[in-house]
């Protein structure tokens, strides 16, 4: 698959690092031990500053002289717009407005450090920059696990991404990852979201320093997820019901969902049918779906959706996969639908699959 990892011509390295596991597309640095935030920034090539500089465009002064009309080029300031520039190589990263405030990479890392009081216990696992360095991302593993059943463990991760080109907010999210198949379990609980989003405004840095807000979300979500998932392992669901749940969860529109519920199979696209079949095959045949916690259970049904998007679905490149799974894309939306369906199924049974 393609990649968009930044290549730093000054250092001769790609801006990415990972701990122990093979780096993205064999690019970047592999390190054997979890680094400090300062080392993680250096390994990932993120130890650069960004500044705002005024923008100019070229104009001309027209004058009439003895030899006729003459033009003289002049430089004109573009009001209220600035370029963001890397100070290490003078690369322009984007165009922003006057109210845009830069959050330096070091401040993004300090957000994670402040969660656990200086970094004791948090483990930086990957970090990197995309494009010319206009987008950065960090994943960090928290201590302890969410335990489902006796042996099904879910690791707790924090994921942060921000940009220096004005294209989006700073986003920090809690992302539990099931170890046995490494599928990302994105689910909003009740009225709580699993993410904090901060705009690049004057108080962005001070809001980043409020790390306890996300840590509180993480603690609450971890407890709720563990209780809910363990309950789901005790609720049985038939293969036909799993297939129906997949059909509903993967329906891309209300029209498709209506045709599914009314049994109008001839109106369904081949692409949609193939997608449902692939997810159902994963649900029935993947070894991770044959565990005591997953085989014939609602927890297994939920994992058929998250596992499909993480381990089966094909993406145009790794960046598209990250956007789909972690940044509010299709995978995250479908996983939320599946979560709601499973929650309803545990309360009211098969009727939950007939009323959507």
Secondary structure by P-SEA (a helix, b strand, c coil): ccccccccccccccccccccccccccccccccccccaaaaaaaacccbbbbbbbbbbbbbbbbbccccbbbbbbbbbbccbbbbbccccccccccccccbbbbcaaaaaaaaaaccccccccccccccccccccbbbbbbbbcccccccccbbbbbbbbbbbbccccccbbbbbbbbbcccbbbbbbbccccccccccccccaaaaaaacaaaaaaaaaaaaaaaaaaaaaaaaccccaaaaaaaaaaaacccaaaaaaaaacccccccaaaaaaaaaaaaaaccccccccccccccaaaaaaaaaaaaccccccccaaaaaaacccccaaaaaaaaaaaaaaaaacccccccccc
